[in-house]
Amino acid sequence: MNMEMRLNILFISLLSVLILVPCITFSQDCDENMLMFDCDGQYFCNNEPGFGFDCYVYNEYCEDFNGDGITDAWVGDGWCDDGEWGYDFQCAEYSFDCGDCGDVYTDYNGYCSYLPQEFTFMYEGEARQYILYIPESLPANSPLILLMHGFTGSAIGMYNYSGMQSVADENGFAVCYPDGTIDQNGDRFWNVGYNFHQNQTVDDVGFLSTLAVHLQNEYNLSPENTFASGMSNGAEMSYMLACFAGDKFGAIAPVAGTMFGESWTDCSAEPIPVLEIHGTNDNVTLWDGDLNDTYWGPYPGMDEVIEFWVGQNECVNSENNFLLGMNTIHHRYFNCANNNEVWLYEVVNGGHDWPNYSSQEIWNFFTNFIDSIIGDLNYD
């Protein structure tokens, strides 16, 4: 690199510092209230009731393999936060005035959106967090979907990334976005058996199963029509639930995931419907698997995973169809035990992500395995 180029880079860097003052995001709680920072690095503890219902600004979308990347900012006097723990922002970017918008069912001016409330649920003495989305006037005994984020992700990240709440509004079901726990490296995760989590003892199968029952009882949701889905690490958590808590879930729909550890070697699942959505060019969870992987740990490819679930469900017939406009091959296995089906959406040249049709297709899949009439809604 020549001297002129070095000087140009230095000048641009200094100019950025002079023009834009970075905001610092919160990184901890204080007295069970949210710790916020201003643009000068000063902080305060917010304890106003209902703060979680304020609006935030959609600033930019930055997709990454963890299923995160929606950045947002609190409406107010320069207070800002990304909702993702650990990103910095430039205050000059936040200039939209959202006004007073606390109604989850209203779309505000294209920039502002309702910020969902985070709830706490105690499990085995630990405070666990989740976001719950319930459409307006949802009938009693409606379906429930648990939707898990990817490794290092979060509930709010998955809420924004998946857009499942829009499908819930249109079709009448509740969505729970739970948070994983923090590992030894400070990353949020689901305990599915990664190599570097062998010393982790958190019981996420127990937590999610118990949380599902709690939500069913608290909000009068259907125990028979509770489903699980997730992205990447969250997808792998879905497989764990099918293997070890299948009686609590009517079907699963993992995206960009596979089976690790116990879920692959010791899965004792009863027949359960399965939809996997997976890109053939996924560079994180390889389509062909990697039985020699030393980072995540060995894991099977999609052919082996689907073959396992086809066997568990005793499926007899199969068909393959190319889905026009979706660049996806639909592998369908049917005439299975209990009228179950196993589907694989092979996303041709797709990467490690959540295809834009995923939420709608996941719901379409689940509707094959719910009661025809629930509450006041007809799901035929």
N, C-alpha and C positions, 0 to 999 in steps of 0.2 A: 504494500500500500504506500503510495507516494505522499510527500509532505502536504501537497495541496489538498489531497483527499482527506487526510487526517484533520487538517484545519477546518475543512468544510463540515466534517462530522462533528467536531468540537463546537463550531459556531451554532450548528443546528441544535445540538444538545443544550447549550447555554440559552439559546433563544427560547426553547421549550420551557426551561425552568423559569425564565423571566416572565413569560406570558401566562403560563398556566400553573395554578397552585393545586397540588394533589390533595384530594380528600382521603382520609384514612377510614377504613371500614372497621366495624366492631369486631372484637375477637374474644369476648368473654361476657359473662353475665355479671351483674352486680346487684346483690340483694333481690334476686329473682326478677329484676327489671332489665330492660335492654340497655346496654352500654353503647352510647353513640359518640362519634367524634365530629368536630367541626373542621373546617378547612385549615385551621391553624394548629390542629393537633390537640386542641382542648376537648375535654369530654364531659358528659353529664349522664346521669342515670334517668331515663324516662320512666315514669310510673303512672302516666295518664291512662285511665281505663279505656279500653278499646283502641289503643294505639295501633294494634295489629290490623285494624280495619281501615286505616288511612290509605290514600292512593300512592302509587309510585309511577315513575316514568319508565317506559320502555326506551332504553338508550341505544342498544345495539344487540345484535345476535351473533354469537361467536361459537359455532358448533365445535365440540371436542368429543373425544371418545368416551368420556365419562357420562355423557348425557346431560351436561350442564351448559352454561354459557349465556343464559339470559341475564343481562345486567340491568339494574334498576336503581332508582334513587328515591328517597323519601321526599314527599312534598313538604316544603317548609322553608325556613330561613337559611338555606344553604346546607342544611343537614343532609348528609347523604350516606347511603349504604348499598352494597350490591346484593344483600340477601344471600350471598354465597360464601361468606367467611374467607376473606383473604385477597380480594382484588382491590386495586387502587383505581381511583377515577379522577378526572380533571373537573374541577368545579365549573369551569366555563362551559362544559358540555350540558349542564343541567339548567335549562332556561325555560322549560315548559311549565305553565301554570295550570295545575290540575284543578284547583279550587277545592270545594268540599264534595268529595265523591266517596261515600261510604257504602254504596249499594252494590252488592256483588252481581246483580242482574243487569246493570247498566254498562254500556260501552261508552267510555269517555274519550272523545275527540281524537282517537287514534293514537294518542301518546300515553294517556293515563289509564290505569287499570286498578281494580280492586286488589288489595294485598290480603291474601287469605290468612286467617287466624291459625296459629299453631297451638295445639293442645298437648297436654302432658298426661301420660299414662304410666302408673307405677307397675313395674314388673320385677319380681325378685329383688325388691328393695332399690331398684334403679329407676330414675325418672327418664322415660322414653318419650320422644316427641313425634307428633304426626300432624298432618293437615287433613281436614275432612271437608269435602265438597258435597253438598246436598242441594240439588236443584230446587227451585221454588215450588212449593205445593206438591212435593213428592208424596205419592200415596204410601200408605202403610204396606209393609211386606215387600218392598221393592228390592231389586238386586243390589249387591255391593261388590266393588272391585278394589282389591288391594294392589297398588301399583308402586313397585320398588325402584329406587334410583340405582345408578351404577356406582362402581368403586370411586371413592373420593367425592361422590355427588351429594345431593341433599333432597329433602322433600320439596322445597320451593323450586329447586332446579328442575325436578321431574314434573312438577305442576306446570311450569312454563314450557318445558321441552316437549312434553307429550301432547298437550292440548286435550287431554281426555275429558276435561270438564265440559267442553263444548259438545262432545258426543253425548255426555250425560244429560245435558240440557235438552237435547233433541230426542233422546230415547228413554229418559226416566230411570236413572239409577244413581247411586251414591258412589263416590270415589274417595278412597283413603290413600294418602301419600305418606307413608311412615319414614322416619329417619333411622338409618343404621347407627351404630356406635362408633367411637373413635378408637383406632388401633394404636399400637406402640409407636407408630411414626406420625401420628396426628391426622391420619386419613380416615374418613368415614367409610364404613364397610358393612357388608353382610357376611356372617360367618359360614362360608360354604366349603372351607377346607383348603384355601390357598396355602402353598408351601410356607410363606412367611407369616401365616396366621396359626401355625400348629400349636402355639401356646395360648391361643385365645379360647376362652371357655364360655363366651356369651351364647346364650340359648335363643337364637333368633327364631327357630321353628316354634318354640314355646311362646315367645313374645307375640309373634304375628298371629298365631292361632288363638291365643287368649285375647288379643286386641280385636280380632274379628268377632268373637263371641260378645265382647263388651259393646262393640258398635251395634251389633244386631239387637241386643237387649236395650241399649240406651236410646236408639233411634228407630226402633221397630223395623229393622231391615231383615231380609229373608235369609235364614240359616241355610236353606236348601239351595239358594241361588247366590252364593258368595264365591268369588273367583279371584285368581291371583295372576299378576303379570309383572313384568319388570324389564329393565334394560341392562344387559351385560351382567354385572355382579347381581343386580336385582333379578335378572332372568334366571340366573343360577340358583337364587334363593327360591324362585318359583318351583324349580325342580325339587329342591329340598322339601318344600311343603307338600308336593305331590307324593314324594317318597315316604315321608314320615308324619304327615298330618292330612292325608288325602281325604279323610272322613269329614274334614272341616271345609273343603273346597270342592266346588262342582266341576271345575276345569281350570287349566292353566294355559297361559299364552306368553312364553318367554320370547324376547327379542334380542338377538345377538348374544346369546348365552350358550352354555353347554352344561355338562354334568361333571362335578368335581368330587373328589374324596368319597365320603360315605354315600352321596347320592348316586355315584356310579358303581361303587364296589359292593354296597350293602343295601341298595334300594329294595324295599319290600312293598312297593306300591300295589294297591288294588287297581283294577281298571279305572282310568280317568281320562277324559278327553284332553288332547294336547295340540296346541298350535305353536310351532316355532317359526319365526321370521328371521332369516339369516342371509347376509350378503356373501356371495361367492368370493369376493375380494376382501373380506374382513381381515385386517392385518393385526387384530388383537386377539380375537377368538377365531382361530383359523377354521375355515370350512372343513378341512381334512383333519382337524385336530392335531395334537402333538403329544405323543406318548413319551417324548424325551424332554419336554419342557421343564426347565429347572427353576423358572421364576414363579409362574402361577402354580406349577405342578402339572403332571401329565393329565391329559384329557382327551376324550374320544372325538372323532369327527361327526358331522351331521348325519352321515349314513348310519353310523353305529347307534347314535342317540335315537334316531327315528325308528330304526329296526327294533331297539329295545322296547319302545312304547307301543309299537305295532304288536309285538309279542305279548306285552302285558295286557293289551286290550283285545287280544285274540282276533285281530282283524283278518278278514277273508279276501276282500277285493280291494283294488286300487285303480286309480286313474290319474293322468297328468294333463293339465291344461295350461296354456300360456295366457296370462291375463293381460289383455290389450291395454295399453296406456300405463301399465304399472311395471313393465320390464321384469316380470316375475313369473316363474313357473309354479303352479299350484299342484303339489303332490298330495292327493287325497286318498286316505285309507279308510274304508268303510265296511259295513256289515260286521261290526265289532261287538264285543260283549256289552250288554246294557244299552245298546244303540249308540255307543260312543263312536267317535271318529278321531283320527290322528291326521293333522294337516302339517305340511311343510311348505312355507312360502320361500322358494329359492330366488333371492333377489339377484338377478344376473348382473355381475360386475359391481354389486353393491358393497359398501364398506361397513365399518363398525358404527352403525348409527340406527336411528329410529326412522324408517321410511315414512314419508308424510301421510301415507294411507294407513299406518299401523293402528292407530286408535280406533278408527272406524271398522277396520277388518277384524280386530280383536273382538269388538262388540258383536259384529256379525257372527263370528264363530261362537261366542258364548250364547247367543240367542238360540242356537240349536239344542241347548242343553238346559234350558230353564222351563218352568211351568208356562203353559200357553197364556194363562191369565193370572196376573198378580196384582192385588189391589184393584185399582181402577184402570190399569193399563193393560193393553193386549199386545203381547210380544210376538204374535204370529207374523 
